[in-house]
């Protein structure tokens, strides 16, 4: 129930502080994708706490990006990532910070 309420809040209201993660699967053979993802992360370092890079196979990689910040800023980060050529999928998982 808590997950449902949190998701409803940040998709409808788009305000407040949240923490969570953005999972990105991408084709590392796509030209410029790794540089683009790194640049995006550097431009959003105010909301990114940490990243983890995982090699899925010879071609695909997974990045897990830990985030904390205003919902709109985190949503913008996820949207910016998914628009990049070579990115196959993103998943945003957020939880509200206790008040």
Secondary structure, 3 states (H helix, E strand, C coil): CHHHHHHHHHHHCCCCEEEEEEEEEEECCCCCHHHHHHHHHHHCCCCEEEEEEEECCCCEEEEEEEEEEEHHHHHHHHHHHHCCCCEEEEEEEEEECCC
